[in-house]
Amino acid sequence: MFSESEAVEMLEESVRSAPVIWKGEYPYFIHPLTDGVPRSSSDLMAAARDLLIQRVDWENVDLILSIEAMGLPLASLLSVATGIPTVVARKRSYGLDFETVVDQSTGYSKGSIWINDVKPGERILVVDDVISTGGTMKAVLNALEGMGAILAEVWTIFEKGEGMKKLKEEHKWPLRSLVRIEMIGAEVNILP
């Protein structure tokens, strides 16, 4: 297990050296934990896992919910480490009776997400790879509350831009990130 300072340093260095592409006017960093490329070392995944193991109040979590696609590896690591089950907010429907559809949009995409197997009163830890505009997270959290779930904690590996700040201003959701960054052109800067 990595110490907190080792894990934070590893995540910060990895994103600082990440390639950046442009999607229109939107700078987009490419990172193993947010895009699956370039390949991720097991140490990098362990660093994110270890930070969350140390920071989450696991006594108040009944279910880990991740958002497809890049929240899945993190949720899987946390589930194995804690024994807490996981469910995935998916980008396609299965047509199940208890499915809830969520319309979402981000700075670079629009679509739907389907949430299955979340019960009223369950205390949910939501994990995802990055919050940029906050569009996806806002839609998912609103839907979970509408389903009667309790948002115990909401964690993302990377917080980029103003999306999380806006969500915190609009809602009382327990939003947190492991690393805060800002994009200045094609450069990734770490924020305190």
Buried (B, 14 or more C-beta within 10 A) or exposed (E): EBEEEBBBEBBBEBBBEBEBEEEEEBBBBEBBBBBBEEEBEEEBBBBBBBBBBEEBEBEEBBBBBBBBBBBBBBBBBBBEBBEBEBBBBBEEEEEEEEEBEBEBEBBEEEEEBBBBEBEEEBBBBBBBBBBBBBBBBBBBBBBBBEBEBBBBBBBBBBBBBBBBBBBBEEBEBBBBBBBBBBBEEEEBEBEE
